[in-house]
Structure formats: structure tokens, C-alpha cells
Amino acid sequence: MKHYKVGIVGATGMVGQRFSLLLENHPWFEVAALAASARNKGKTYAEACEGRWKMAVPMPEKYKNMAMYDADADAEEIASKVDFIFCAVDMKKEDIRALEERYAKLECPVCSNNSAHRMTPDVPMIIPEINAAHAQIIPAQRKRLGTKRGFIAVKSNCSIQSYVPALSALLDFEPTEVAVCTYQAISGAGKTFDTWPEMVDNVIPYIGGEEEKSEKEPMKVWGHIEGDHIEPAVSPVITAQCLRVAAADGHMAAAFVRFKNKPSRETMIERWRNFKGRAQELKLPSAPAHFLTYFEEDDRPQTRLDRDLEGGMGVSIGRLREDALYDYKFVSLSHNTLRGAAGGAVLMAELLCAEGYMDR
């Protein structure tokens, strides 16, 4: 596999910090540029993150003395130094859209953790085990942008990473209706208990914009390429409620599903245990050997016990039961800053590299 120089744009935030840890010893990717807002320009990464480091392990030594770039003003210089960037900035959506398109038009591909371009019709929103083929829309996007190499690809919202993989293994049974309630960790808001003490011993029944994303983004993931855009799926119909809970990491979902062709419980569990996707076929460095794991125990999955499954890149499922209103109900769990954020973006980048989209 080729060697790629990469940049982290938005390196000081929680997801940017997670990127730095995941890329520290990555076999394909070498961090050549760290960027954030203008106020951090010229500082070392250690200085820029002083008092703001939120990871449970120390900052990698190799990045501490790297000088920070201004993500906006230094875009041309950054683009000249790297093969592509990971983007995880904290800005207004319209500003993120403009910034990511600017990098793409500088012929620098963008692997984005941001939501700004998720519903852009020709921007693929990729979960590598589920819809790797959506990368095939990239030539159409390049035509629109007027680029030869630059493009934008995004990962989906962290809230859907637990129940969408579980349902994706069952799509040929034609699920028609899904009701889901997600119980989302505070790191999804970029917080820790030190910075958000109000969340200790608390549940907040509202996360801005999350329910709309939870209902709409799966439809794009399950959609298909039609001409110059991705046509979203029209079923199943999803209704969602999203709650913030007192967990550090890990998003849990309680899902209810009705099928057109109801499978047996045994068939569903077998599908989950044997489910593989393009990431496993290609043996990508960040791909979990077992994407989905089903637990027979009544009290699993549990956030503290199971969020780090497969290095935080696996999805765990349990409590599959027949339901009085729907056909079945189950509980599922994913690590929101690994599978759901930085780790999912790294895996997406690995897929795009392996499939030739990052070639010069």
C-alpha cells in the first residue's frame, strides 16, 4: 500500500485530538499538517491544546512541537503538503461547506467528520461495510467542482452508527418501519464530566438537530447512485428520539422494527454474526474483524463493557425479542468518537485509498 501524507484540520477539538491518536502509528498515513483557528497559528500543538486535552491518554510526543496552521488562511500551503485532509472543525455550517469545497478545489480530497455536506447530493456519506459503492459518485462530484483530484467524502452522524449497521444486515427482509431511541454520551457534544458537570447524574431529553439526522441520514446511506447524485431510499420509515445521558463515551440505541418479510430470530442473529463488508474484504487497517457482535446475555451490551469492542470499531447488539407492536426489538451500541467519528473517518479514508480515489 502507498504512503500518504495527511492533514488534520480542526486538530484541537475532541475529534481532532482523537484523529491524532489514531494516526500516531497508522501504517499508511503520516500526519504532515495540523490546523485549527487563526488564534492558534504558529503555536505548537501542545500549546494550542494546553488545558484543552480531553483524551484519556497523553498527546503523542511526535505532534507536541508541530507548528499549527490557520485552517482557512493557510489552506493553499496545507494542500501543497498533504495528499488529503481529515476535517473536524467547529464552525457554522455554511462556513464549513465553503472551507471543505475550497480544499477540494485546491485538489486536496477531504474526509470530513462534519455534518455540513452530508446531504449534498453528490457527496458520498460512507460507512465502509455498508455502502462502499457510493464512492463511485466521486467523478460526478469532481465534474461539478471542476477538479481532477479533489472531492469531499463524509462519514455519517454518530447517532446512527449502532442501529443502522444492525438493520443493514437485514435489508433483504425489507424493513418497513423503525422506531429508535438513542442514549448518547457526552463526548458527542465534545464534553467531559469536568467540563459539563451538569450532566453528572442527569439525562437531557434533547440534542439539537440529532433526531432529524437520525431519521434522514440512514436513507442516504441505503440509497443508490442515479446519474449525478445519490438518490435516498424511501423505506423504512424511521422515527427517532435522542437523549443525552451520563456516559463518557458510547451511544446506545433501543430499536423497534417491522418487516415486510419477517425473518426468524435465529436468522437475524446469524446474519449479524456473519455480516461483513468491503472493509473486511480489503482487510483495511482500521476494519474490525467482526463488524457486528451479538450478545446472548440479558444485560448486554453495556456501555462501559462493550464500547471498546474491536478497538472501538465494532458494533454490539443484544436483547433481540419479538414485540407486541412491531416484529422485533433490540438494543445496540457503538463507540461514538471511534466508530462514530474519527475512527469511522479513518476507515473511510482507508477505503478511498484502497479503491484508488486518493491517487495522484
N, C-alpha and C positions, 0 to 999 in steps of 0.2 A: 504494500500500500504506500502511496505517496505521502510526503510530509507536507503539512500545511501550517503556515503562519496565520494566527488568528488575533483578532482584537476583541476586547470586552468593552462595550460601550454602555455605560451605566454601572461601572465596576464597583462603586462604593455602596450601593444598595444591597439589601439582603440577597436578592437573586444574583446580582453581580458577584458578591462575595462567594456564593455557592459555586458559581462558574469557576472562580479562581481555584477553589479546592478540587473540583472535578477535573480541571485541566492541568493541575500541577504535574502529574505523571502520566498524562494521556499518551498513548503510543503513536497517535497520528498528528496531534495538534500541539503547537507550541505558541504560547501567548507572546506576541510581539508588541502589543499596544494595549494600554489601559486608559480609558477615557471616562470623564464624568462632566459635571457642570463647569462653567468658566471659573468659579471661585476656587476650584481645585487645581487649575492649570499650573504646572511647574512644581507642585508638591510631590513628594514621594507618595507611593500608595499607602505606606504606613502612616504618614502624616495626614493624608486625606481621610483615612478611616479611624484616626485616633478618637477614642471614646464612642465609636460607632460600630465596632466589630461585633457582629451578632452570632457568629458561628461558635459551636461548642469546642472547636479545636483552633489552635493558633493560625494566624495568617502564614501562608507559605513563605519561607525565607527568600525564595528566589524572586518574589514580587515586591518585597518590602521597600527596596530602594529604586524601583522603576518609577520614572517621572511620569506624571499624569498629563494627558492631553485634554483639551477642550473638545468635547464630543461634536460640537457644532462648528466652531471656528477652525478647528484642525482637521476637518473631515477629509480634505484632499490629501494631507500628509499621512493620515491614518490609512486611507485607502491605498496609498502607494506602498505601504509597509506590510500589508497583510493580504492573504488570499480571500478571506471573508471575515465578517464580524458576527459576534453574538450581541444582541441588543436587548437591554433590560433597563430602560430609562424611566424616570418618574417625571413625566411632563403631560401637558394637555394633549388629548388625542390628535387634534389637528396638527400640533407641533411634532408629535411622534410620526404621523403619516408623512409629513414633509421631510423630516430628518431621514427616515428609512428610505424614502424614494430618492433622496439626494445621494446616499451611499450607493444605492443600486445604479443610479445614473453615472456614478463615478466608476462603474464596472466592478463594484465590490458587492458580492452577494451578502444578503442579510438573513441571518437565522434569528428570528425575533421571539422574545418571550412576551411581548406587549400585545394588547388586545386591539390596537388601532386598525390593523389591516386584516383582522380575522375574517371579516365579512366582505372584504374586497373580492369581487367575483373571480378574478384570475390569480389570486394569491392562494397557494395551497396551504391548508391547515392540517398538518400531518401528524398522525400517530403511527409510527413506522410499522407496527404489527397489524394495523387495520386498513389504512388507505395509502400505502406507499405509492400506488399508481397515480395519485393526484399530482405527483411531481411532474407528470407529463404535460401539465398546463403551463409549465415554465416558459417554453418557447413562445406561447401566445402572450404571456406577460411581457417578455423581453421585446416583442414586436410593439406592444403598446407603449412601453417605456423608451423605446428606441435604443436599446442596449444590445450588446453582443454577448456579454457575460453576466452582467448584473441582474439581480432579481431579489424578490423578498419571499421568504417562506416563514410561516408562523407555526407555533405549537398552540394547541387548544387550551382552554381555560382549565385550571387545576380542579375545579369542582366536578368536571365530567370524567376525570381520569379513573375513577373507581367503577362507576356503573356502566359507562359506555363500552369499555373492554368486555365486561361480563355479557352485555347484550349483543355485542358484535359477534361473539361465538355462536349466537343463536338466530342470526338474521334469516336463515333459510326457513325457519319456522314462522316467519312473518309476524313479529310482534306488532300489535296494533295500537295499544295504549300503555303508557308508562307513567306511573306516579312515583316521584322520588323526593326524599327529604335528605339534605346533606348536612353534616355536622362538621364544621370546618375549623381547622386550627388557626391560632392567632398569627403564626408565621405567614399565613396567606395574606395578611394585612401588613406584612413587613415588621411585625412587632414581636417582642418577647415579653415575659411577665414583668421584667424590670422596667420596661418602657410603657407597659399597659397594665398597671396594677388593678385597674377596674375590672379586668377580665378574670381575676382570681375568684374562684367560687361563683362563677357567673355564666349565663348564657344570654346572648343577644339575638333576637329573632329577626335580624335584618342585616343583609350585606348588600350595599348599593350595587345595582346592576347585575348581581350574580344570578338571580333567578331567570332573567331574560337570556343570559349566556347559557345557562344550564339547559334551557329549553330549545334554543335555536342552534347552538354550535354543533350538537350531535347530528343535526340534519345535514350540515355541510360535510362533516366527516363521512357520513353514509351516502353522500351524493355521488354524482358521476360527471365526468367531463363531457360537455356538449359544446362543440365549436371552440369559442374563445373564452369560455367561462366554466365554472363548476356549478352544476345545477343541483340544488339541495334536494335531499329525499323529502317525501311528503308524509311518510309514516315511519315509525309510530308517532302518534301524538304524545308529547311529553308535557307534564305539568310538574313544577318543582317548587319546593320551599328550601331556603338556605339559611342555616343558623350558624352563628359564631359560638364556639364552645371553648371551655377552658382546657385546651390541649395545646402543647407547644408546636407539634408537627403532626400531620396526618389528617386527611379528610375522609370521613366515613359517609356512606350512603345507605339509606334504607329504601329499597326499590320494590315496586309492585308492578307486575307486567301481565298483560293479556295477549294471547297469541291467536292468530288465525288457525294455525295448525299446532295444537298443544302437544309439546313433547313430554316424555316421561321424565320424572325426577332423575332417574338413573342416566338417561341420555344427556340431560343438561350437565350433570356433574362430569360425565365422561368428556363432553365437549370442552368444558372448562379445563380439565386436567391435561388435555391433549392439544389445546389450541396453540398454534404457532403462526408467525407471520414472516414478512420479508426480513425483518431484523434478525430473526433466528436463522433463516435460510442463509443469509450473508455472514452470520457469525460476527456481527458488529461488536466492537469492544464493550459498549455500554449495554448491550442487549441482555436481558435476563434469560437464563437457560429455560426457566419456567415463567412465562408471562403471567399466567393465572394459576393460583393455588387455591384449592377448595379444602376447607377445614370441616371435619365431621363434628367436632366438639360444639356443644350448645353455646358456649361462651366465647367463641372466636368468629371472626378476627377481633382482636383488641388493638387499640391504637398503640399503646406502649410496647406490646409484644410483637406486633406484626408489621408496623410501618416500615421497618428497615429490611423487609424481606427482599432477597436478591439485590442487596446493596441499595435498597430503596427504589428499585426499578420494577419490582414485581407488584402485582395486584392480588390481594387476598379476598376470598369470598367465603361466606358461611351462612348458616341458618336458612337454607332453602326449604320452603314449606309451601304446600298448597294454601290458597287463600279463599276466604268466603266471598269476596267481591271481585278479585282478579284471579288469574290462573295460579300465579305463584308470587311469593315474596322472598327476598333475600337481603343480606347485608354484605357490603363490600367496602374495601379500604385501600387507599393509596397514599404514598408519601407526597405531600403537596409541593415541597420545594425540590424534590428529586424527580420522580416520575412526572409530577405535575408542573414543574417549572424548569430549572436549569438542566436537570438530567434528561428530561424529555427533549429539550432543545439540542443538547449534545448528541443524543441518539439520532435525532432528525438530521443533524449536520453530517453524522457518520454515514447515514443512508444516502444523502445527496452526494457525498464524496464518492462512495462506492458505486453509485449509479452514473458518475461522470459529470454531474452538473457543476462541480467546482473546478473542473479542468480549465487551464488557461489555453 
